[in-house]
Amino acid sequence: MADFIDKAKHKAEEVAGSAKETVGEVTDNKDLQAEGAKDQTKAQGKQVGDSVSDTVEDVADVAKDKASDAQAKAEDVAGDVKEKASEVADAAKDKAAEVKSEVKSAVRDLDSNDVAAAASDNKNVIAGAAAAIAAVVVTVLIRRRRAKKRAASLPGIAEAFATGWKSAS
């Protein structure tokens, strides 16, 4: 940015050029008049340069501020995404533990006679149960794959997902 001293110097050069030009007009000295006009024009050019320099620096400051604001916003969004992904992973883990507990409880409630009777009476029940378990496993695997794909599209999240969020926190 052009400092105050440079600006004052350039303005003084303009005033001096104007004075030379006026003296040249009064004394009818064409050379002095032309020299004054030249000095004035030169000083005005320097002042334009000062103004351009100031404007460029102002624009650079605004751009720097906007970039800083954008970076802060991106960091906030990334933090929010990480937090939400962690919540989703925790919810999936809790649901898997709940399903596991329910399956264990159901298995404990069955005795071997019930299983034998069901197998001999109706093999379709066992096939249906196996199909239901397979459907649950496939659903969990599909959701996990989708979560990994979503996480892979976000910077830093793929690494955190792959390491189990341990290094990302």
Sequence and secondary structure as in RCSB ss.txt:
>XXXX:A:sequence
MADFIDKAKHKAEEVAGSAKETVGEVTDNKDLQAEGAKDQTKAQGKQVGDSVSDTVEDVADVAKDKASDAQAKAE
DVAGDVKEKASEVADAAKDKAAEVKSEVKSAVRDLDSNDVAAAASDNKNVIAGAAAAIAAVVVTVLIRRRRAKKR
AASLPGIAEAFATGWKSAS
>XXXX:A:secstr
   HHHHHHHHHHHHHHHHHHHHHHHHT HHHHHHHHHHHHHHHHHHHHHHHHHHHHHHHHHHHHHHHHHHHHHH
HHHHHHHHHHHHHHHHHHHHHHHHHHHHHHHHHH  HHHHHHHHHH HHHHHHHHHHHHHHHHHHHHHHHHHHHH
HHTSTTHHHHHHTTTTTT 
